Amino acid sequence: MNNCCNSQNDKKEITGLAQILNIISEPNRLKILCLLKSGAKCVCEIHESLDLKQNLVSHHLKTLKDADLINYKKKGKWKHYSLNRKKVKKFKNIFNKLLT
């Protein structure tokens, strides 16, 4: 029998990855991540690109921020969101390790 994914560390990684996959399974959140891979954007740019209401985009951004998938910097009265590339790379590596 294969011992893949039976160690404590593997179990933690699987649980973390499952939580992230659950969060990004919402299509608009995945679209937001896709938009942010090209660089930082403010809420107004995101909601215009996705043709969604600003309050809905803000809700999705909060969920992604709480999951540490995105970062933000406040510039004046605007918040500019960007991809947390380090965190995304970590989960990409875990995903690849488990499935390849």
N, C-alpha and C positions, 0 to 999 in steps of 0.2 A: 504494500500500500504506500502511496506517495505521501510524504510528510509535508507537502507544500501547504502553507497557510495554517499550520498548527501551532507555531510558536506564539508566545505572548505578544511579541513585537508584530508579527504578521497579523494577529487578531486585532491589535490596535490600529494598524494601518488599514485593514479592511473596513473597520468600523468608521474611521475618519473618511476614507474614500467614499463609502456608502452615503455618509451625510452630505458630502460635497456633491455627489451625483444627484442626490435628491434635490438639493438646492438648484443646481443648474438644469434640472430636467424641465423647469418652467421655461418655455421657449423665449420669452422676452428677456429673461436673465441671461440666457445663452447669447442672445443677440447683443445685449449690452456688453458682455465680455468680448464678443467679436469686434464691436465698434472700438472698444478701448485698446485692443491690441495694436492699433495704429497710433496711439498716443492719448494723452489726457484730454478730457472733454468735460464741459460743464453740463448741468442738467438740461439747460435749454437746447444745447446741441443734440443731446441724446433723445430728448422727447420729440424734437423735430425730425430726426433721422428715422425714428421708429413709428412716428405718427401716433403717439400715445399721450395721454394727459400727463402733465408735469407731476401731479401728486402720485400717480401710479408709478412713474419712473423713479421718483424719490423713494417710494416703498421698496421697489426692487433693488435700488442702490443700497438702501439700509441693510437689506437681507444679505447682499453680497459683501458689504463692508463688515457686518457682524461675523460672517464666515471667513473673514480675512482674505478674500479673493481680490478685493480692490482696496486702494488707498485713496486718500483725498488730501488736498492742500487748499487752504482757504486763501483766496486772493481778493482782498477787499471784501465785498459782500457776496462774492461768488465762491462756490466750492468746485474745484476741478478734480475729477475722478480719473484714476489710472489703474491699470492692471497691476496686481501684486505678482510680478513675474516669478519671484522666488517661490511663493506658495503654489502657484500654478505649475511650475516645473516640478516641485516636490510631488504633487498629486499625479502629474503625468508619469513620473518615474515609478511611482507605486503601481499605477494602473498597468504600465508596461511590464513591470516585474511580475505581477500576478497573472497576466494573460498571455505573455509571450515566453 
